[in-house]
Amino acid sequence: MSRLTLFDCDPRQLSPLTLAFVGDGVFDLFVREEIVCSANRPVRELNKLKVERVCCEAQARLFEAIEQELTEEETDVFRRGRNAHTTHTPKNASPSDYHTATGLEALFGYLYLSGRTDRIRELLKRQ
C-alpha cells in the first residue's frame, strides 16, 4: 500500500475518537469531491448538497448500505468508534445516528491512515 499521509502513524494504536476526528475530515473531503465532480454549480448549492450528505442521519444510512460488505477488521474498527464514549450528542441528531456516524468516521479515518483510500471510494459508491 502506498502511504498517503505526510507522517507515518499506526492507526491501530489510535483511539476510536481520534480515528473519527480524522475520518470526519476525510468523509467531508470525499463528499465534496463527488459533488464537485458531478457538475459545476454555484458554491451555495454545493454547500447545501454537502450539508445534506455530511450529517449523522446520512452517515447512518450509508453505514446501513455498506454494513454487509465490511470485513471483520473494518467491522471491529466501526464498532470501537460507535461504542466510544462521546461527551455530547448534537441536538439535531438521534443518539443512535450520532454513534453510528462516529463509528463510520472512525472506519474512514482508519482506512485513510492505513493508505486505503481505494476502499473508502469503493464503500462510498454503495450509497
Backbone as JSON, one array per atom type, in Angstrom:
{
  "sequence": "MSRLTLFDCDPRQLSPLTLAFVGDGVFDLFVREEIVCSANRPVRELNKLKVERVCCEAQARLFEAIEQELTEEETDVFRRGRNAHTTHTPKNASPSDYHTATGLEALFGYLYLSGRTDRIRELLKRQ",
  "N": [[0.83, -1.19, 0.0], [0.46, 2.23, -0.73], [1.71, 5.03, 1.0], [-0.23, 7.67, 2.01], [-0.31, 9.71, 3.76], [1.35, 12.49, 5.26], [2.85, 12.04, 7.52], [4.1, 9.19, 9.23], [2.11, 6.89, 10.9], [0.59, 4.53, 13.08], [-2.5, 3.44, 12.64], [-3.79, 1.54, 14.16], [-3.02, 1.99, 16.7], [-4.29, 4.2, 17.59], [-6.87, 6.01, 19.3], [-10.43, 5.34, 19.09], [-11.95, 7.7, 18.88], [-10.06, 9.51, 18.01], [-9.5, 8.45, 15.51], [-12.03, 8.89, 14.4], [-12.04, 11.67, 14.37], [-10.18, 12.21, 12.34], [-11.44, 10.81, 10.29], [-13.83, 12.24, 9.96], [-13.01, 14.56, 8.61], [-11.96, 13.36, 6.31], [-14.23, 12.08, 5.23], [-15.83, 14.33, 4.71], [-14.22, 15.64, 2.77], [-14.2, 13.72, 0.66], [-16.9, 13.61, 0.01], [-17.28, 16.24, -0.84], [-15.6, 16.18, -3.08], [-16.97, 14.33, -4.72], [-19.4, 15.71, -5.18], [-18.56, 18.08, -6.44], [-17.33, 17.04, -8.72], [-19.49, 15.96, -10.03], [-21.02, 17.96, -11.21], [-20.71, 21.35, -12.29], [-21.48, 23.83, -10.13], [-23.09, 26.61, -8.43], [-21.46, 27.89, -5.49], [-23.05, 28.11, -3.19], [-25.07, 26.22, -3.67], [-23.48, 23.93, -3.84], [-22.58, 23.77, -1.2], [-25.0, 23.36, 0.15], [-25.74, 20.81, -0.82], [-23.59, 19.34, 0.19], [-23.94, 19.61, 2.99], [-26.29, 18.16, 3.31], [-25.36, 15.58, 2.93], [-23.25, 15.23, 4.69], [-23.95, 14.58, 7.46], [-25.19, 13.27, 10.55], [-27.45, 11.59, 10.22], [-27.43, 10.94, 7.46], [-24.95, 9.67, 7.32], [-25.44, 7.47, 8.94], [-27.33, 6.13, 7.38], [-25.69, 5.5, 5.21], [-23.94, 3.71, 6.45], [-25.72, 1.58, 6.95], [-26.12, 0.76, 4.33], [-23.65, -0.28, 3.63], [-22.88, -2.06, 5.52], [-23.02, -4.94, 5.37], [-20.95, -5.5, 3.66], [-18.57, -5.04, 4.87], [-15.35, -5.97, 6.07], [-14.16, -8.22, 8.63], [-12.2, -6.93, 10.14], [-12.75, -4.22, 9.49], [-15.33, -4.0, 10.52], [-14.8, -4.33, 13.23], [-13.3, -1.99, 13.75], [-15.25, -0.05, 13.16], [-17.14, -0.72, 15.17], [-15.71, -0.16, 17.52], [-15.51, 2.63, 17.25], [-18.22, 3.36, 17.22], [-18.99, 2.6, 19.78], [-17.49, 4.23, 21.39], [-17.05, 6.5, 24.07], [-18.64, 9.47, 23.92], [-18.78, 13.0, 24.51], [-20.99, 14.54, 24.02], [-24.15, 14.81, 22.24], [-25.24, 15.98, 19.17], [-27.91, 18.36, 18.97], [-29.64, 18.09, 16.84], [-29.6, 15.47, 16.07], [-30.25, 11.96, 16.44], [-29.28, 9.94, 19.24], [-28.58, 7.34, 18.44], [-28.08, 7.55, 15.64], [-25.97, 9.37, 15.79], [-23.95, 7.94, 17.15], [-23.58, 5.84, 15.34], [-22.67, 7.29, 13.12], [-20.28, 8.26, 14.18], [-18.89, 5.86, 14.43], [-18.68, 5.17, 11.71], [-17.1, 7.3, 10.79], [-14.79, 6.78, 12.26], [-14.02, 4.4, 11.05], [-13.48, 5.34, 8.42], [-11.4, 7.1, 9.0], [-9.49, 5.3, 9.92], [-9.1, 3.69, 7.61], [-8.11, 5.64, 5.85], [-5.71, 6.49, 7.15], [-4.4, 4.14, 6.96], [-3.7, 4.06, 4.39], [-5.6, 3.29, 2.53], [-7.39, 4.5, 0.6], [-8.67, 3.74, -1.69], [-10.44, 1.8, -0.84], [-12.18, 3.32, 0.71], [-13.38, 4.87, -1.29], [-14.63, 2.83, -2.73], [-16.54, 1.96, -0.84], [-18.05, 4.29, -0.51], [-19.32, 4.47, -2.96], [-21.42, 2.77, -2.73], [-23.63, 3.95, -1.67]],
  "CA": [[0.0, 0.0, 0.0], [1.22, 3.47, -0.73], [1.43, 5.9, 2.13], [-0.81, 8.92, 1.54], [-0.19, 10.73, 4.77], [2.65, 13.14, 5.37], [3.54, 11.46, 8.65], [3.82, 7.78, 9.49], [1.49, 6.55, 12.18], [-0.1, 3.25, 13.05], [-3.87, 3.71, 13.06], [-4.23, 0.55, 15.15], [-2.62, 2.49, 18.01], [-5.04, 5.43, 17.87], [-8.19, 5.82, 19.91], [-11.52, 5.41, 18.11], [-12.37, 9.08, 18.66], [-9.03, 10.13, 17.19], [-9.78, 7.98, 14.15], [-13.24, 9.59, 13.94], [-11.62, 13.05, 14.1], [-9.59, 12.19, 11.0], [-12.46, 10.32, 9.36], [-14.78, 13.32, 9.7], [-12.42, 15.37, 7.55], [-11.85, 12.52, 5.11], [-15.58, 11.93, 4.69], [-16.21, 15.63, 4.18], [-13.47, 15.88, 1.54], [-14.64, 12.81, -0.4], [-18.24, 14.06, -0.4], [-17.07, 17.46, -1.64], [-15.05, 15.75, -4.37], [-18.04, 13.73, -5.51], [-20.37, 16.74, -5.56], [-17.93, 18.99, -7.4], [-17.07, 16.33, -9.97], [-20.74, 15.58, -10.69], [-21.49, 19.1, -12.0], [-20.26, 22.67, -11.86], [-22.63, 24.5, -9.54], [-22.74, 27.72, -7.53], [-20.94, 27.44, -4.2], [-24.17, 27.98, -2.24], [-25.69, 24.93, -3.96], [-22.51, 22.9, -3.45], [-22.6, 23.65, 0.26], [-26.29, 22.76, 0.54], [-25.64, 19.38, -1.1], [-22.63, 18.77, 1.14], [-24.56, 19.54, 4.31], [-27.26, 17.06, 3.28], [-24.64, 14.31, 2.93], [-22.3, 15.14, 5.81], [-24.7, 14.72, 8.7], [-25.3, 11.98, 11.25], [-28.5, 10.76, 9.64], [-26.96, 10.43, 6.16], [-23.87, 8.72, 7.57], [-26.07, 6.25, 9.47], [-27.9, 5.44, 6.21], [-24.57, 4.94, 4.45], [-23.48, 2.51, 7.15], [-26.69, 0.51, 6.69], [-25.94, 0.3, 2.96], [-22.36, -0.96, 3.44], [-22.6, -2.93, 6.67], [-22.81, -6.34, 4.99], [-19.75, -5.61, 2.83], [-17.37, -4.76, 5.66], [-14.55, -7.09, 6.55], [-14.16, -8.35, 10.1], [-11.34, -5.84, 10.65], [-13.48, -2.97, 9.34], [-16.45, -4.05, 11.47], [-14.23, -4.09, 14.56], [-12.97, -0.56, 13.85], [-16.55, 0.64, 13.26], [-17.74, -1.0, 16.47], [-14.96, 0.62, 18.51], [-15.91, 4.02, 17.1], [-19.63, 3.5, 17.62], [-19.12, 2.41, 21.22], [-16.64, 5.18, 22.12], [-17.8, 7.43, 24.91], [-18.57, 10.85, 23.46], [-19.23, 13.92, 25.56], [-22.28, 15.17, 23.68], [-24.84, 14.43, 21.02], [-25.84, 17.19, 18.58], [-29.34, 18.46, 19.24], [-30.43, 17.73, 15.66], [-29.33, 14.07, 15.7], [-30.58, 10.97, 17.46], [-28.08, 9.31, 19.79], [-28.24, 6.17, 17.63], [-27.44, 8.02, 14.41], [-24.7, 10.01, 16.14], [-22.95, 6.9, 17.44], [-23.3, 5.14, 14.08], [-21.84, 8.2, 12.32], [-18.95, 8.26, 14.79], [-18.27, 4.6, 14.03], [-18.33, 5.26, 10.29], [-15.97, 8.21, 10.68], [-13.62, 6.06, 12.77], [-13.63, 3.48, 9.99], [-12.86, 6.1, 7.33], [-10.11, 7.58, 9.49], [-8.61, 4.13, 9.95], [-8.76, 3.32, 6.24], [-7.27, 6.69, 5.3], [-4.38, 6.43, 7.75], [-3.8, 2.88, 6.52], [-3.39, 4.21, 2.97], [-6.59, 2.53, 1.77], [-8.43, 5.39, 0.08], [-9.44, 3.0, -2.69], [-11.53, 1.12, -0.12], [-13.15, 4.36, 1.07], [-14.12, 5.19, -2.52], [-15.48, 1.68, -3.02], [-17.66, 1.97, 0.09], [-18.89, 5.46, -0.79], [-20.11, 4.22, -4.18], [-22.56, 1.91, -2.38], [-24.76, 4.71, -1.14]],
  "C": [[0.87, 1.25, 0.0], [0.77, 4.34, 0.44], [0.93, 7.24, 1.6], [-0.62, 10.05, 2.53], [1.23, 11.28, 4.81], [3.49, 12.49, 6.47], [3.16, 9.99, 8.81], [3.16, 7.65, 10.85], [0.77, 5.22, 11.99], [-1.52, 3.46, 13.54], [-4.4, 2.71, 14.07], [-3.92, 1.01, 16.57], [-3.4, 3.73, 18.43], [-6.4, 5.1, 18.48], [-9.27, 5.93, 18.84], [-11.96, 6.85, 17.85], [-11.33, 9.88, 17.88], [-9.21, 9.72, 15.74], [-11.0, 8.7, 13.58], [-12.93, 11.05, 13.61], [-11.03, 13.15, 12.69], [-10.66, 11.82, 9.97], [-13.51, 11.36, 9.02], [-14.27, 14.2, 8.57], [-12.32, 14.62, 6.23], [-13.22, 12.39, 4.45], [-16.04, 13.22, 4.02], [-15.51, 15.9, 2.84], [-13.96, 14.99, 0.39], [-16.03, 13.18, -0.89], [-18.13, 15.31, -1.26], [-16.55, 17.1, -3.03], [-16.14, 15.2, -5.27], [-19.02, 14.78, -6.03], [-19.78, 17.65, -6.63], [-17.72, 18.3, -8.75], [-18.35, 15.94, -10.71], [-21.3, 16.71, -11.56], [-20.92, 20.39, -11.44], [-21.49, 23.44, -11.39], [-22.17, 25.72, -8.75], [-22.34, 27.18, -6.15], [-22.06, 27.25, -3.18], [-24.87, 26.63, -2.42], [-24.78, 23.77, -3.56], [-22.56, 22.69, -1.94], [-23.88, 23.01, 0.75], [-26.25, 21.24, 0.33], [-24.69, 18.68, -0.13], [-23.25, 18.59, 2.51], [-25.58, 18.41, 4.39], [-26.58, 15.7, 3.42], [-23.73, 14.12, 4.14], [-23.07, 15.48, 7.09], [-24.88, 13.32, 9.28], [-26.31, 11.05, 10.58], [-28.05, 10.14, 8.31], [-25.83, 9.42, 6.35], [-24.41, 7.41, 8.13], [-26.7, 5.44, 8.33], [-26.8, 4.8, 5.36], [-24.07, 3.68, 5.13], [-24.42, 1.34, 6.9], [-26.48, -0.08, 5.3], [-24.66, -0.52, 2.79], [-22.06, -2.01, 4.5], [-22.26, -4.37, 6.27], [-21.53, -6.56, 4.18], [-18.46, -5.39, 3.61], [-16.67, -6.05, 6.04], [-14.65, -7.16, 8.06], [-13.34, -7.23, 10.73], [-12.09, -4.51, 10.6], [-14.65, -2.9, 10.32], [-15.95, -3.78, 12.89], [-13.9, -2.62, 14.76], [-14.26, 0.25, 13.99], [-17.13, 0.49, 14.66], [-17.04, -0.21, 17.58], [-15.35, 2.09, 18.46], [-17.33, 4.26, 17.57], [-19.78, 3.45, 19.14], [-18.28, 3.38, 22.05], [-17.52, 6.15, 22.89], [-17.58, 8.85, 24.41], [-19.18, 11.75, 24.52], [-20.57, 14.58, 25.26], [-22.87, 14.53, 22.43], [-25.45, 15.7, 20.45], [-27.35, 17.2, 18.77], [-30.2, 18.05, 18.05], [-30.2, 16.3, 15.21], [-29.78, 13.14, 16.82], [-29.29, 10.38, 18.0], [-27.62, 8.11, 18.95], [-27.51, 6.58, 16.35], [-26.07, 8.63, 14.7], [-23.62, 8.96, 16.39], [-22.6, 6.1, 16.19], [-22.4, 6.0, 13.2], [-20.42, 8.25, 12.87], [-18.2, 6.99, 14.43], [-17.83, 4.61, 12.58], [-17.13, 6.17, 10.09], [-14.69, 7.56, 11.2], [-13.1, 5.09, 11.72], [-12.93, 4.22, 8.86], [-11.51, 6.66, 7.75], [-9.07, 6.47, 9.49], [-8.16, 3.75, 8.54], [-7.83, 4.36, 5.62], [-5.84, 6.61, 5.84], [-3.65, 5.13, 7.42], [-3.43, 2.93, 5.03], [-4.37, 3.52, 2.05], [-7.74, 3.42, 1.27], [-9.26, 4.72, -1.0], [-10.62, 2.29, -2.03], [-12.6, 2.14, 0.3], [-14.01, 4.68, -0.15], [-15.09, 4.07, -2.87], [-16.72, 1.68, -2.11], [-18.6, 3.14, -0.19], [-19.76, 5.26, -2.03], [-21.34, 3.37, -3.89], [-23.79, 2.68, -1.92], [-25.8, 5.02, -2.16]]
}
